[in-house]
Amino acid sequence: MKTKFGCNTAYGTCVVSGLVTLKGTIHSLLEQTNQVAGMCKSMMMLIRRLTSVAIRFDAWEETRVQR
């Protein structure tokens, strides 16, 4: 399966496919690339937030069990 845009992260992949039918000028192409980059960035922020919460919870569980 070929995708026009995509970015891989350590945890997940956000890919925008189906944009192959671009009638497009360079301007619209750039616009879509920016949208995808923005989506990937927000995905990464969300993933980072979730993992840091999970790590904190793990540490809290460990200290609670040790007591």
ABEGO torsion letter per residue (X at the ends): XBBABBBBBAABBBBBBGAABBABBAAAAAAAAAAAAAAAAAAAAAAAAAAAAAAAAAAAAAAAAAX
